[in-house]
Each structure stands twice: as C-alpha cells, then as structure tokens.
Amino acid sequence: MSDYMIRAMAAEGQIRAFAATTRELTEFARSAHNTSPVATAALGRLLTGAAMMGIMMKGEKDLLTIKIEGDGPIQGLTVTADSRGNVKGYAFNPEVMLPPNARGKLDVGGALGVGVLTVIRDTGLKEPYVGQTILVSGEIAEDLTYYFATSEQTPSSVALGVLMNKENTVRRAGGFIIQLLPGASEEIISGLEKTLGGMAPVTSLLDQGMTPEQILDHVIGDYGLEIQDRLPVQFACSCSRERIEKALVSVGRQELQSMIDDGETIEVNCHFCNKHYPVTVEELKALLAKAK
C-alpha cells in the first residue's frame, strides 16, 4: 500500500483528525541515511507527525520545520514538510545504537534525552511563527501533544509508530493526530478521553494492516467520522545540482579559489536526503567566474 494520509472531521465539527501510513517514506529515509533501528524509529515518527502537521497549513508555499535537540546520543532530528504531503528529514547521529527500553521497545526517548522541540511555520509573512517547548518524554508523540497544548492551546492526542523487521527494514509506520476544536462539549471530551485511554498502541493497529481510514474509524467512528481529504505523502527533497552550484557561488571568490587551489574534486552532500554531488576543479573554476 502506497503512503498516504487523510484529513477528517467528526462530532459535527467538534473534532478534527489526521491519520497517515508512512512505511515507504520511512524506509526511504532509513536507506538514504543508513539509520540504526532506534534512529529509524525516531526519524520515522517525526516525519509522520510533520507530514500531518504540514497539511494543517493552507498556503501552497507554506513550510513547516520541526527541530528536536537533546542531550542523548542521537543529538537531534530535523524534519521539513509542506502542505502537499512532501516531507524530508535527517538524524544528527543516524548510527546510534541503544538497548531496548524497560518495555522492550526501541528507546527513542533515551536516544533523544533531555532537550527542546522547536516548530517553525513559514507562511510567507515577514517573520515565521516559532513555537518551542521542552521534551516531556523524547518519544516524540507525547512531545508533539505537549507542544499543541502549550504553544497552540489545542487539546490534541498524537500517536506515532514505527515497527521494524528483523533485518532492520521498516515493517510498518504511521500515526494519527486527533484535536478538539473550540466549543467541544464536555460529553465529547470525556468520551474521547475514555476511548483514547483504552485503545491499543498505534503500532498494533498498523500491524493489523489497518488503513488510516480504519484507524480513525476505530478511534472516532462513533462520532460521525467524515473523511474530507486524501492525499499521497512521500519523502521528497528539493536539492539539485543547480541549488548546490548556487550555494557554492554564495560562499564567495576567496573560498572558491581555495577549493580550486587544492586541485581536487570536492563532494557536496545534502543533509536531508544524503545525496552526493561531486564538483570538479573545472566546474569550480566556472563557478568562480560567476561569483562576486
């Protein structure tokens, strides 16, 4: 099943919800960055959460960036998403290995440690919106739930999961975001809290082969679920040779001349997709001619 996500409403507009299946994009990220199992789980969770948060934005050129920085061995994660289902990201230390946590699960919280989560929304205004909260667990879903409550004053439930195969490829990935909108009744609030408190982990639902539609029906189907939108989600990087060349020109003539004097082909790597761009001395000389 190809990756996709849905947007939905329920309870006559008192609840809005998003759900996604993201195995393919998480596996792409694992392969591109050669991430360890715990780094794959951390990055896959944040990519999934960012993809769903991305479609909350309205503008076609709007961009969302989520950064997590912690004192754990993975050090941090950076993920960027747009409003059309494109998402990309990387782990600062993708090869970190940790033993399972006390529940026998991949220890994402231990990998990230104590730190901060920063959300940057660039909607084309003079200054982007920046919200920042502490990491409450480092498990990412709980941290995004806390972010929504404190920075956006939107009561939310975020569930994110990545399951790995024995050979360390991605078996399942996905999640959901359920949000109560202003004016939600006490009956809806208490009913939803009861449902969420008694449900199985999202990884269990994903491993049963449940689709995003089925997951939301399982959680909020009793409240009149209305699917509003369904769109593909994918790992998509905007890097290109042209952008790499522009970046090299921007470093200035002195720095370019130093690279040329070294007399060797340089290699520029994209942080987000780990693609390598070799640039020869002759190409550097052509760029020098363009530089100011």
C-alpha positions in Angstrom: 0.0 0.0 0.0 1.4 3.4 -1.0 1.9 6.0 1.6 -1.0 8.5 2.1 -2.8 10.5 4.7 -6.3 11.6 5.3 -7.9 14.7 6.9 -11.3 14.2 8.6 -13.9 15.8 10.9 -16.2 14.3 13.5 -18.8 15.2 16.1 -20.3 17.9 13.8 -17.1 19.9 13.7 -16.0 19.5 17.3 -13.2 17.1 16.4 -10.7 17.3 13.6 -8.4 14.4 12.8 -5.5 13.3 10.6 -4.1 9.8 10.0 -1.3 8.5 7.9 0.5 5.4 6.7 4.2 6.1 6.1 6.1 2.9 5.7 7.6 3.7 2.3 8.9 7.2 3.2 10.3 5.9 6.5 12.1 3.1 4.7 13.4 5.6 2.1 14.8 7.7 5.0 16.3 4.6 6.6 18.0 3.5 3.4 19.2 7.0 2.4 20.7 7.8 5.9 21.6 4.2 6.8 19.9 4.8 10.2 20.1 2.3 13.1 16.8 0.8 14.3 16.3 3.4 17.1 17.2 6.3 14.8 14.8 4.9 12.1 12.0 4.9 14.7 12.8 8.4 15.9 13.1 9.8 12.4 10.0 7.9 11.1 7.9 9.2 13.9 8.9 12.8 13.4 8.5 12.5 9.6 5.0 11.1 10.1 4.0 13.8 12.6 5.4 16.6 10.4 3.6 15.3 7.3 0.2 15.5 9.1 1.1 18.9 10.6 2.1 20.1 7.2 -1.4 19.6 5.7 -2.8 21.8 8.5 -1.2 24.7 6.7 -3.2 26.4 3.9 -0.7 28.0 1.6 0.8 26.1 -1.3 4.3 27.5 -0.5 3.9 27.2 3.3 6.7 25.3 5.0 6.9 23.6 8.4 10.2 22.7 10.1 10.4 20.7 13.3 13.7 20.5 15.1 14.4 18.4 18.2 17.7 18.9 20.0 18.6 16.7 23.0 21.5 15.6 25.2 21.0 12.0 24.2 23.3 10.1 21.8 21.2 10.8 18.7 21.7 14.5 19.5 18.7 15.7 17.4 16.4 15.5 14.4 15.4 18.0 11.7 12.3 17.5 9.5 10.6 19.8 7.0 7.2 19.4 5.4 5.0 21.3 3.0 1.2 21.5 2.7 1.1 19.0 -0.2 2.3 15.8 1.5 6.1 16.2 0.8 8.4 15.7 3.8 12.1 15.2 4.4 14.5 15.0 7.3 17.6 13.6 9.0 19.0 12.5 12.3 22.1 14.2 13.6 23.7 10.9 14.6 22.0 8.3 12.5 24.1 5.3 13.6 23.4 5.4 17.3 22.7 2.0 18.9 20.9 1.6 22.3 19.5 -1.4 24.1 15.6 -1.7 24.3 13.9 0.4 27.0 12.1 -1.1 30.1 9.1 -2.2 27.9 11.3 -4.0 25.4 10.8 -1.3 22.8 13.2 0.8 20.8 14.4 3.5 23.2 13.7 6.7 21.2 13.3 8.7 24.5 16.7 7.5 25.7 18.3 8.3 22.3 17.0 11.9 22.4 17.4 12.6 26.1 16.5 15.9 27.7 16.1 18.8 25.3 13.7 21.1 23.3 11.3 20.8 20.4 11.0 23.8 18.1 8.3 24.2 15.4 8.8 26.8 12.7 6.0 27.7 10.4 6.9 29.8 7.4 3.7 31.1 5.8 5.2 33.9 3.7 4.8 36.6 6.4 7.7 38.8 7.4 8.6 36.6 10.3 7.9 32.9 10.6 6.0 31.6 13.6 8.3 29.9 16.1 7.0 27.8 19.0 9.3 26.0 21.4 8.6 23.5 24.2 10.7 21.1 26.3 10.8 17.4 25.5 8.4 15.8 28.0 9.5 12.2 27.1 11.6 12.3 24.0 9.2 9.7 22.5 8.0 12.4 20.0 4.2 11.7 20.0 3.9 12.9 23.6 6.2 15.8 22.9 4.0 17.0 20.0 0.9 16.5 22.1 2.5 18.8 24.7 3.5 21.3 22.1 -0.1 21.6 20.7 -1.4 22.1 24.3 1.1 24.7 25.4 2.1 26.6 22.2 -1.2 26.4 20.2 -3.7 25.9 23.0 -5.2 23.0 21.1 -6.1 19.8 23.1 -4.6 17.0 21.0 -3.8 13.4 21.0 -0.8 12.4 18.9 0.1 8.7 18.2 3.1 7.8 16.1 4.7 4.4 15.5 7.4 2.6 13.6 7.8 -1.2 13.6 11.0 -2.8 12.3 11.6 -6.2 10.6 14.3 -8.5 12.0 16.6 -7.5 9.1 16.1 -3.8 10.2 13.9 -2.7 7.3 10.7 -0.9 8.1 7.7 -3.1 8.6 5.0 -0.5 9.4 4.9 3.2 10.1 2.2 5.7 10.6 0.1 7.5 13.1 -2.7 9.9 13.9 -3.5 13.4 15.3 -6.9 13.9 17.0 -7.7 17.5 18.0 -10.6 19.0 20.0 -11.8 22.3 18.4 -13.1 25.3 20.4 -16.6 24.7 21.7 -16.3 20.9 22.0 -18.8 19.7 24.6 -17.8 18.0 27.9 -19.6 14.9 26.7 -17.3 14.7 23.6 -14.2 15.5 25.6 -14.8 12.8 28.3 -15.9 10.2 25.7 -12.8 10.8 23.6 -10.5 10.6 26.6 -12.1 7.3 27.6 -11.7 5.9 24.1 -8.1 7.0 23.7 -7.2 5.8 27.2 -8.4 2.3 26.5 -7.1 1.7 22.9 -4.2 -0.4 21.8 -0.9 1.3 20.7 -1.0 2.6 17.1 1.8 0.2 16.2 -0.6 -2.7 17.0 -3.3 -1.1 14.7 -0.8 -0.7 11.9 0.5 -4.2 12.3 -3.1 -5.5 11.9 -2.9 -3.8 8.5 -5.4 -1.1 9.4 -5.6 1.8 6.9 -5.7 5.5 8.0 -9.5 5.4 7.4 -9.9 2.3 9.6 -7.7 3.7 12.3 -9.8 6.9 12.6 -13.0 4.9 12.4 -11.6 2.8 15.3 -10.9 5.9 17.4 -13.7 8.4 16.5 -16.1 6.4 14.3 -18.8 6.7 17.0 -18.8 10.5 16.5 -19.8 10.6 12.8 -16.5 10.4 11.0 -16.4 12.4 7.8 -13.3 12.0 5.5 -12.6 15.3 3.9 -9.3 14.8 2.0 -7.0 12.0 1.0 -3.5 12.8 -0.4 -0.3 10.9 -1.1 2.7 11.5 1.3 6.3 11.0 0.3 9.9 11.7 1.2 10.8 14.4 -1.3 13.9 16.5 -1.3 14.3 19.8 -3.2 18.1 19.5 -3.6 19.6 19.7 -7.1 22.9 20.4 -8.8 21.6 23.9 -9.6 21.0 24.6 -5.9 24.3 23.1 -4.9 26.1 25.4 -7.5 24.2 28.5 -6.2 25.3 27.6 -2.7 28.9 27.3 -3.8 28.8 30.6 -5.6 27.4 32.2 -2.4 30.5 31.3 -0.4 32.5 33.9 -2.3 35.5 34.1 -4.5 38.1 33.6 -1.8 36.7 30.3 -0.6 36.1 29.0 -4.1 39.7 29.9 -5.1 40.9 27.9 -2.1 39.0 24.9 -3.2 40.4 25.2 -6.7 44.0 25.6 -5.3 43.5 22.3 -3.6 43.3 20.7 -7.0 40.8 18.0 -6.2 37.1 17.3 -6.9 35.0 18.2 -3.9 31.8 16.5 -2.8 28.8 18.4 -1.5 26.2 16.3 0.4 22.6 17.1 1.1 21.7 16.8 4.8 18.1 15.9 4.1 18.4 13.0 1.5 22.2 12.3 1.8 22.6 12.6 -2.0 26.2 13.3 -3.1 27.2 15.9 -5.6 30.8 15.8 -6.9 32.1 19.1 -8.3 35.3 19.0 -10.3 38.1 21.7 -10.3 37.0 22.8 -13.8 33.4 23.2 -12.6 34.7 25.2 -9.6 36.5 27.5 -12.0 33.3 28.1 -13.9 31.5 28.9 -10.7 34.4 31.3 -9.7 33.7 33.2 -12.9 30.1 33.7 -11.7 31.0 34.7 -8.1 31.2 38.3 -7.0 
